[in-house]
Every structure is written in C-alpha cells, then in structure tokens.
Amino acid sequence: MKLRIMAVDDERPVVNLLKSMLESLACEVRAVTDSRVAAEQLNEEKVDGLIVDVRMPYMDGFELTKHARGTKLNRLVPIAMFTGLDDAETMRKGFSLGVSFFLGKPFTRDRVHKLFKATRGAMLKEKLRYLRLPYQTRVECTWGLNDLSKLQTTSVDISEEGMSVSPAGHLTVGQELAMSFALPTARHNMNLSARVVREVPPEGIGLMFLKPSDRDRTVIQEYIIARSQD
C-alpha cells in the first residue's frame, strides 16, 4: 500500500533529495518549496504523512504544523520536522503544536529510513481512516421511534469511517439511523448506528459510523486491509 507524503523545504536540492530517499521506499512524495502552497494543498488534498523544515520564509515549520492541525483532512496526520536546531526549546514548541517526530539536518539515507520505519505504522493507520473501497451489498436502514421507517438500499463503497449508499430514499443530512449489512470477512451481520453526513450525487448519501464496537471496527479494518492488497 503506497503512502502519500508531503515534504516541505524552501531549499529545492534538500527537498528533492528527501523525495528521492522516500521514493526508494515505495512512497508517493510531493515535494513543495513554498510553505504557502503547501498550506493550500493541505486544505484540499489528503496526505498520509507530512515532513516540514523549521526555518522557511512566509510560513515556518511551526506555523505550517499549526495550519495542518486545523485542517479537516489532515488534522491527525503524522508530522515530522527536520531541523538543524537541536535544542530542547525547538522540540518543546514543536511537540506543543502537534509535531510527532524530529529529524536532524543534515539527514542521511539511513536516518530517513529509520524515520520512515518509526512512522510507517501511524501513516498506515491514517491512510486506512480515509481509504474508500468499492463495495456493493444490501443495506437495511431503520430510523424513528414509534413509527419505525425502513429503507432497503445498496452500498456503493466502504471506509473505516463509513459507507456510501444509493438510493437515499427520504434520508437527509444530519439524520441518525441503524443500519445492517454483511461483509465477506464477518461471521456476523454488521449492525451499526450511523449519521447521514453528505449527499452523493446523483441519488446517494454518505453515512458515518457512530461509535462502532471494537469488534466491528476490527472486522471493517481487516476487510479494507485485505482488499487494498488485492
């Protein structure tokens, strides 16, 4: 499963070297030399890992880290900061803003590989949170208390966080419901609570799972991991 990493440093030779080292580990790397451009991309595109320099014009590494933590898509992404400043104050400030790891400059291939090994698990976990796979199965949705309403629909795709279904029937954004569906890897029917979080044109909706049990979350994760490696 290829990981998407954004590397940000205002020095083109540095960021290109880092890109080359990470691509040798089968990563997809976006090298950015302008932190303002990086901030805009983090608003719009999901990455699995972010590496930033501490000293950059416009937005330094601290400001870019704070910005990433405030985005909808990348607020939980593992962030590594590489810097020549090996003092406790830099690390303290970085950790307080959400930096996960530090990499000293000048970096070597061995040190980059060790960083990747240390962060790979966290990046994979972040990727799985957003990985959406095509999946079709019958889904039964029920809602209401006294006058129970039902909808028989079909799933379009599935992620660790939720599922898209179509048609949507009379369900609207914000509505909460109970849903039941099958997974090939599950010995039991999946019975979960969900909320309608978006419309999916032309006639579908996106559902977000609400507090699934550890067992159900594990079953969904295992299915997604197995399918993503096909």
C-alpha positions in Angstrom: 0.0 0.0 0.0 1.7 3.2 -1.2 1.9 6.0 1.3 1.5 9.7 0.2 3.9 12.0 1.9 4.3 15.8 1.5 7.8 17.2 2.1 8.2 20.9 2.5 11.5 22.8 2.5 12.4 26.1 0.8 15.7 24.6 -0.5 15.0 22.7 -3.7 18.1 20.4 -3.5 17.1 19.4 0.0 13.5 18.6 -0.7 14.5 16.7 -3.9 17.0 14.6 -2.0 14.4 13.7 0.6 11.9 12.9 -2.2 14.4 10.5 -3.8 15.1 8.8 -0.5 11.4 8.3 0.3 10.5 7.2 -3.2 13.1 4.4 -2.8 10.8 3.1 0.0 7.8 3.0 -2.4 6.3 6.2 -1.2 4.5 8.8 -3.4 6.1 12.1 -2.5 5.0 15.6 -3.2 8.0 18.0 -2.9 7.0 21.6 -2.1 9.3 24.6 -1.7 6.7 27.2 -0.8 5.0 26.7 2.5 2.1 28.8 1.4 1.4 26.4 -1.5 1.8 23.5 1.0 -0.8 25.1 3.2 -3.3 25.4 0.4 -2.7 21.8 -0.7 -3.2 20.5 2.8 -6.7 22.2 2.8 -7.7 20.3 -0.3 -5.7 17.0 -0.5 -5.3 14.1 1.9 -1.7 13.0 2.7 -0.6 10.2 5.0 2.5 11.9 6.3 3.9 15.4 6.4 7.6 16.5 6.7 8.4 20.1 7.3 11.5 22.2 7.8 11.5 24.5 10.8 13.0 27.6 9.1 11.2 28.7 6.0 10.0 32.1 4.6 6.3 33.0 4.6 5.2 30.2 7.0 7.8 28.5 9.1 7.5 24.8 10.1 5.7 25.7 13.3 3.1 27.8 11.5 2.6 25.1 8.9 2.2 22.4 11.5 -0.4 24.5 13.3 -2.2 25.0 10.0 -2.2 21.3 9.2 -3.7 20.5 12.6 -6.5 22.9 11.8 -7.5 21.3 8.5 -10.4 18.9 8.1 -8.4 16.4 6.0 -5.0 16.4 7.7 -5.6 17.3 11.3 -4.4 13.9 12.5 -1.6 13.2 10.0 1.8 12.3 11.5 4.1 15.2 11.2 8.0 15.1 11.2 10.1 18.2 11.5 13.6 18.3 10.3 15.9 21.0 11.6 19.5 21.8 12.4 18.3 23.3 15.6 18.9 20.6 18.1 17.7 22.4 21.2 15.1 21.5 23.7 13.1 24.7 23.2 12.6 23.9 19.4 11.4 20.4 20.3 9.1 21.6 23.1 7.5 24.2 20.8 7.1 21.6 18.0 5.5 19.0 20.2 3.1 21.6 21.7 1.9 22.4 18.2 1.5 18.8 17.0 4.9 17.7 15.7 5.1 13.9 16.0 8.8 13.3 15.2 12.0 15.2 14.6 14.8 14.5 12.1 18.1 16.4 12.4 19.8 18.1 9.5 21.9 17.2 7.6 20.0 14.0 7.2 21.3 10.7 5.7 19.6 7.9 3.9 19.9 5.7 7.0 18.3 8.3 9.3 15.5 8.9 6.8 14.8 5.1 6.6 14.8 4.9 10.4 12.3 7.8 10.5 10.1 6.1 7.9 10.2 2.8 9.9 9.2 4.6 13.0 6.3 6.5 11.4 5.0 3.9 8.9 2.5 2.4 11.3 1.0 5.8 12.1 0.9 6.7 8.5 -0.8 3.4 7.5 -3.4 3.9 10.2 -4.1 7.4 8.9 -4.4 6.1 5.4 -6.9 3.4 6.4 -9.1 6.0 8.1 -9.7 7.6 4.7 -9.3 4.7 2.3 -12.6 4.2 0.4 -13.1 0.9 -1.5 -15.9 0.0 -3.9 -18.2 -2.5 -2.2 -21.8 -3.5 -3.1 -24.1 -5.3 -0.7 -27.7 -4.9 0.5 -28.0 -2.4 3.4 -31.1 -2.1 5.6 -31.6 1.2 7.3 -34.2 1.9 10.0 -35.0 5.1 11.9 -37.7 6.6 14.1 -39.1 5.6 17.4 -42.8 5.0 17.5 -43.3 5.0 13.7 -40.3 3.0 12.5 -39.2 3.7 9.0 -37.2 1.4 6.8 -35.1 1.7 3.7 -33.6 -1.2 1.6 -30.7 0.2 -0.3 -27.3 -0.8 -1.7 -23.8 0.2 -0.7 -21.5 1.9 -3.2 -18.3 1.9 -1.2 -16.9 1.5 2.3 -14.2 3.0 4.5 -13.2 2.6 8.1 -15.3 5.7 8.9 -18.5 5.0 7.0 -20.3 3.9 3.8 -22.0 5.4 0.8 -25.3 4.0 -0.3 -27.7 4.6 -3.2 -30.6 5.3 -3.5 -31.1 7.5 -0.4 -34.8 7.3 -0.1 -36.1 10.1 2.2 -32.9 10.2 4.3 -31.4 13.7 4.7 -28.1 15.1 6.0 -28.0 15.0 9.8 -30.4 12.1 10.3 -29.3 9.3 12.5 -30.3 5.7 11.9 -29.5 2.0 12.5 -28.0 0.0 9.6 -27.4 -3.6 8.9 -25.2 -5.2 6.2 -22.9 -8.1 5.5 -19.1 -8.2 4.9 -17.4 -11.3 3.4 -14.9 -11.5 6.3 -17.5 -11.2 9.0 -19.2 -14.2 10.7 -22.0 -12.0 11.9 -24.2 -9.3 10.3 -22.8 -5.8 10.9 -25.3 -3.8 13.0 -24.2 -0.2 13.4 -25.5 3.2 14.2 -24.8 5.9 11.6 -25.4 9.5 10.6 -26.1 10.9 7.2 -23.2 13.4 6.6 -23.4 14.3 2.9 -25.3 13.9 -0.3 -23.6 11.8 -3.1 -25.0 12.8 -6.5 -27.0 11.7 -8.3 -29.1 10.0 -5.7 -26.9 8.6 -2.9 -25.8 9.6 0.6 -22.7 9.2 2.7 -23.1 7.6 6.1 -20.6 8.0 9.0 -20.5 5.1 11.5 -21.2 6.2 15.1 -19.1 4.6 17.8 -18.8 1.1 16.3 -17.7 -1.6 18.8 -14.0 -2.7 18.8 -15.1 -6.0 17.2 -17.0 -4.3 14.4 -14.2 -1.7 13.7 -11.6 -4.5 13.6 -13.7 -6.5 11.1 -14.1 -3.5 8.8 -10.3 -2.7 9.1 -9.4 -6.3 8.3 -11.6 -6.3 5.2 -10.2 -3.0 3.9 -6.6 -4.1 4.5 -7.2 -7.4 2.7 -9.0 -5.7 -0.3 -6.4 -2.9 -0.6 -3.7 -5.5 -1.1 -5.5 -7.4 -3.9 
